[in-house]
Amino acid sequence: MPMTDEPPPLRPPLSRPIRAALLAAGWCCVGLGIIGLIVPLMPGTVFLIIAAACFTRASPRFELWLLTHPRLGPPVAAWRRHGAVSPRSKAVAVSSIALSGALLWLTQAPLYVKMGTTIILVAVVTFLLTRPSGPGLTPP
């Protein structure tokens, strides 16, 4: 396929209900992301990445706000640019997942629930640990 100087085709505009739903989801995720930055065992960055994805289509203004926010923006921007997760975030996430998995095994949950959940948790940890730490991210 030959290269051209033409920009890619624009996406059709979103309907009002879809835009409103994306905005609501984005702001809910921002709220959850802020809570996750404060509360241990709750992921904050994941929700901020989802919020940015919602804002991408629904509101470029809010997307820009999130990406340039001094506290909330850097991890989202690092994820977008490099698929990177800071070493501190990796350590907190892996520790939280390990603690959650250990607590699960202390419950009366059926064995198939424990095994299935453990497989999912191991997959999540594997994915997380294979992400780059990325340029410009602060080590723990």
C-alpha positions, -999 to 999 in steps of 0.1 A, spaced: 0 0 0 16 33 -10 23 60 16 4 92 13 4 125 30 -33 123 37 -44 121 73 -62 90 85 -100 92 81 -118 108 110 -140 87 132 -177 95 130 -189 116 159 -204 98 189 -241 100 197 -250 121 227 -259 91 249 -227 72 241 -206 104 247 -224 109 280 -219 73 290 -182 75 282 -178 108 301 -196 93 331 -175 61 330 -143 83 326 -151 104 357 -161 73 377 -127 58 368 -109 91 377 -126 89 411 -117 52 416 -82 60 404 -78 87 430 -92 64 457 -67 37 445 -38 61 450 -48 65 486 -62 31 496 -37 2 497 -47 -30 478 -68 -9 453 -52 -2 419 -52 34 410 -34 36 377 -55 10 360 -86 31 365 -68 63 353 -58 45 321 -94 34 315 -105 70 322 -81 83 296 -94 58 271 -130 69 278 -120 106 274 -101 99 242 -134 97 223 -157 116 246 -138 147 255 -103 155 242 -103 184 267 -107 160 297 -82 136 282 -56 165 279 -64 175 315 -58 140 328 -26 134 308 -11 168 319 -22 165 355 10 167 376 0 138 399 -24 117 378 -9 121 344 26 107 344 17 70 349 -10 72 322 13 90 298 41 64 304 16 36 297 5 52 265 40 60 253 58 28 263 34 4 279 55 10 310 47 6 347 69 22 374 89 -2 395 71 11 426 37 4 411 48 -31 401 60 -38 436 27 -25 452 6 -44 427 24 -77 431 24 -74 469 -13 -66 469 -21 -95 445 -1 -119 466 -18 -108 498 -52 -111 482 -44 -146 469 -31 -157 503 -62 -144 520 -84 -162 495 -67 -195 504 -76 -189 540 -114 -187 532 -139 -214 529 -142 -209 491 -145 -240 470 -112 -254 457 -122 -247 421 -127 -210 430 -93 -208 447 -76 -226 418 -93 -205 391 -86 -172 409 -50 -182 415 -45 -189 378 -59 -155 370 -38 -137 396 -6 -154 383 -15 -144 348 -20 -108 359 13 -107 378 31 -123 348 17 -96 325 26 -68 349 61 -80 355 68 -83 317 59 -46 311 89 -23 308 97 0 336 100 27 310 121 58 305 116 87 329 98 66 355 109 71 391 123 39 407 109 29 441 
